[in-house]
């Protein structure tokens, strides 16, 4: 992995988008996204699965408080990093 970023957008409506993206040496991207917003494809709260974030599934979280959402996201990212490190 050559770079990684976490983009967080939180709206006054309580909706949000948390997007994790990795850039790899071979030019490939690995990404996923946690979203809460009105849409036509899934429930308001949903998850865009890795590696391309194109497959979407409904999501349930124990709380929508920003700190709880951040904790869920950062735990998932930590697990991803541990998986990458153990593969090397």
Protein Blocks (a to p, Z undefined) as FASTA:
>chain_A
ZZdcddddddfkopacdddddddfkopacdddddddddfkbcfbdcdddfkomaccdddd
fbfcfklmmmmmmmmmmmmmmmmmmmZZ
